[in-house]
């Protein structure tokens, strides 16, 4: 039985896909990241949790914009695990 991932992993995956990473040249666009997450609904992500994430995409993007100039990923910034400058 496959365990589907809930809310925090969806947000973390979105952040990872749309943030700079040393192992890839450019981050994925918002549209690409959302399409990748949608492709994983039902196999990697719980459909109800994914639907909730998609329903607040505008709010997620506003938060992302607020923190876009930071070097750490959004997840690290909001969790308090990132570097302080």
N, C-alpha and C positions, 0 to 999 in steps of 0.2 A: 504494500500500500504506500502510495506517495503522499507525503505530508505537504499540503499547500501552505505557502508562506503568507503571513498576514501583512498588516499595514506598515510597520517600520521597515521591513525589507523592501517593500515597493518604493517607499520614499528614498531609501538608500540606493537602490538600483537606479532610480531616476537621477539622483545626484551623481552617482558614479558615471553614468552614461553621458551626462551633460557637462561634466567638469573636466578640466585638464588632468591628464594622467601621463606619467613618464613613459608608459609603454605604448602610447598611441599618439599619432601626430596631432590630431584635432579631436575635440569632443564631438559627440553626436548632437545633431540639432534637437530641439524640443520635439519636433514632429517625428523624427526618427526614434527617439527614446520612447515616446508614447506608443508608436507602432510596435516596437520591440516588446514593451510590457503587455500590450494587448495580445500579441502573439503567444505570450506565456500564461494568459488567463485560463484557468482550468487545469493547467499542467504544472505550472510553477507558482502561480498566485491564486489565492482564493477569489472567486468571481465577485462575491459581495464586497470584499475589501477593495478589490481593484475598482469596482464601480464607485465606491466612496471616494477613492483617490481621484478618479477621473472627474467626479462632480466638483472637486475643489481645485482643479488644475489652475484656474485663474489666480486663486489665492497663493498657491505654490509658486507660480511664476512671479508674483509680486514680491514674495519673500526672497526668491532667487535673485531678483533684480536688486533688492536692498543690499544683499551681501556679495554682489558680483565682483567687486574689486578686491575681495579678500583672497589671499593665496591658498588658504585651506578650503577644502570642499565644504559645501553647505552643511552636510551632516556633522563634520568635525566642529564647525563653528557653533552650531546650535546645541551640540552635545557638551560643549565645553572642553573637548579633548584636543582641540587645535592649538597651534602656537599663538601666543599673544605677542602683539607688536606694540 
